[in-house]
Amino acid sequence: MRDETGRVGSDVVDGHPVEGSPPEFHIPVMVQEVVEGLITDPSGIYVDCTFGEGGHTLEILKRIAGHGGKVIGIDKDLEILRYAEKRLKPFEGSFELFHGPFSNVDLILRGLKVRAAHGVLFDLGVSSYQLDAEQRGFSFDKEGPLDMRMDLQSPRKAEDAVNGLKEAELEKILRAYGEEPFSRSIAKQIVLRRPILSTLELVEAVRAGIPVKVRQKMRKHFATRTFQAFRIHVNRELEELENGLAKSLQILCQGGRIVTVSFHSLEDRIVKNFFRDHSTKEGSGSGLKIITKKPLVPSEEEVYRNRRARSAKLRIAETL
Ligand SMILES: C[S@@+](CC[C@H](N)C(=O)[O-])C[C@H]1O[C@@H](n2cnc3c(N)ncnc32)[C@H](O)[C@@H]1O
């Protein structure tokens, strides 16, 4: 299936039954801006740390494959790698895919004997594939188990946190990772209703924890923040992002780019602070030059075509 380094063999894909696959692939967000921000040398090596359904990788490959460039794709989700690898068939030989956390990007490059990369991309969050697959438990509008793991081999599911943590710990997770103003009453409702075993049971606990008048005025679904909080907790998303950014600095060549697309303020703040903390005045040695003083956002037209893009923020920095 995959070797001990996490590498996904192409034999895995051929003949692999892809069950419950959505009919369409995830639409990559701000794809032109990402590709233009990332590629500085078409013969370079680019790391797509969040390969997902390969939408960004595909666009990068279109620009670089004929010039000797290469993409290394990483994802925690082995199922998605198998599902999406087939899309890259025309570019065989110009990419390598790896299963694992992007915080291992340095080890993966070392295993490939790659000394430095020209660009690293982080398109954060979950993909349409994961959201659409009800058995993965990411979606609050589909009945499914309380799973929410990006990596199905990891031991910790959302169900364990929801049913196992103390009320005060639940409240903390909801506040810290969901920025949920009703964290206390939602945590209380969760504890009252345990065991909670499905996504829709969790939605009911959230419903009971938020006053009806507040719920009616909400622009987003009232369970959005709670689901975000448990997803971040289960997948250690913020720690991963901090580690992934730090590792990027170690593997990029001079003039290499870090491109991030984030979808909520917690992620964006981590990127913004990381870029700021590592920014150096040009000529003063190592560090980062911030290319996007303010984050780029999608055009109205893109948001119209792809609602998922509406909260995207794109940031770019370059190593000095
Ligand atoms: C928004 S999707 C990427 C979509 C992709 N850019 C495309 O165009 O198809 C994010 C992906 O990153 C993966 N992911 C999130 N955090 C990760 C991490 N720490 N390590 C590896 N993969 C991660 C998720 O499993 C998901 O497939």
The ligand as an SDF file (V2000), in Angstrom:
LIG
                    3D

 27 29  0  0  0  0  0  0  0  0999 V2000
   -8.3950   22.4980    1.3870 C   0  0  0  0  0  0  0  0  0  0  0  0
   -7.7810   20.9040    1.1020 S   0  0  0  0  0  0  0  0  0  0  0  0
   -6.6130   21.1480   -0.1920 C   0  0  0  0  0  0  0  0  0  0  0  0
   -7.2250   21.1670   -1.5390 C   0  0  0  0  0  0  0  0  0  0  0  0
   -6.2220   21.1860   -2.6620 C   0  0  0  0  0  0  0  0  0  0  0  0
   -5.4110   22.3830   -2.6540 N   0  0  0  0  0  0  0  0  0  0  0  0
   -6.9070   21.0440   -4.0160 C   0  0  0  0  0  0  0  0  0  0  0  0
   -6.8740   21.9930   -4.8010 O   0  0  0  0  0  0  0  0  0  0  0  0
   -7.4940   19.9920   -4.2680 O   0  0  0  0  0  0  0  0  0  0  0  0
   -6.7350   20.6460    2.4580 C   0  0  0  0  0  0  0  0  0  0  0  0
   -6.0790   19.2720    2.4810 C   0  0  0  0  0  0  0  0  0  0  0  0
   -4.9800   19.3420    3.3700 O   0  0  0  0  0  0  0  0  0  0  0  0
   -4.9030   18.1800    4.1360 C   0  0  0  0  0  0  0  0  0  0  0  0
   -4.2420   18.5530    5.3850 N   0  0  0  0  0  0  0  0  0  0  0  0
   -4.6650   19.4230    6.3090 C   0  0  0  0  0  0  0  0  0  0  0  0
   -3.7740   19.5240    7.3010 N   0  0  0  0  0  0  0  0  0  0  0  0
   -2.7410   18.7040    6.9820 C   0  0  0  0  0  0  0  0  0  0  0  0
   -1.5050   18.3930    7.5990 C   0  0  0  0  0  0  0  0  0  0  0  0
   -1.1490   18.9220    8.7580 N   0  0  0  0  0  0  0  0  0  0  0  0
   -0.6790   17.5380    6.9730 N   0  0  0  0  0  0  0  0  0  0  0  0
   -1.0190   16.9960    5.7790 C   0  0  0  0  0  0  0  0  0  0  0  0
   -2.1800   17.2410    5.1530 N   0  0  0  0  0  0  0  0  0  0  0  0
   -3.0460   18.0940    5.7410 C   0  0  0  0  0  0  0  0  0  0  0  0
   -6.3360   17.7230    4.2990 C   0  0  0  0  0  0  0  0  0  0  0  0
   -6.4070   16.3380    4.5160 O   0  0  0  0  0  0  0  0  0  0  0  0
   -6.9610   18.1350    2.9570 C   0  0  0  0  0  0  0  0  0  0  0  0
   -6.9330   17.0890    2.0440 O   0  0  0  0  0  0  0  0  0  0  0  0
  1  2  1  0
  2  3  1  0
  2 10  1  0
  3  4  1  0
  4  5  1  0
  5  6  1  0
  5  7  1  0
  7  8  2  0
  7  9  1  0
 10 11  1  0
 11 12  1  0
 11 26  1  0
 12 13  1  0
 13 14  1  0
 13 24  1  0
 14 15  1  0
 14 23  1  0
 15 16  2  0
 16 17  1  0
 17 18  1  0
 17 23  2  0
 18 19  1  0
 18 20  2  0
 20 21  1  0
 21 22  2  0
 22 23  1  0
 24 25  1  0
 24 26  1  0
 26 27  1  0
M  CHG  2   2   1   9  -1
M  END
$$$$
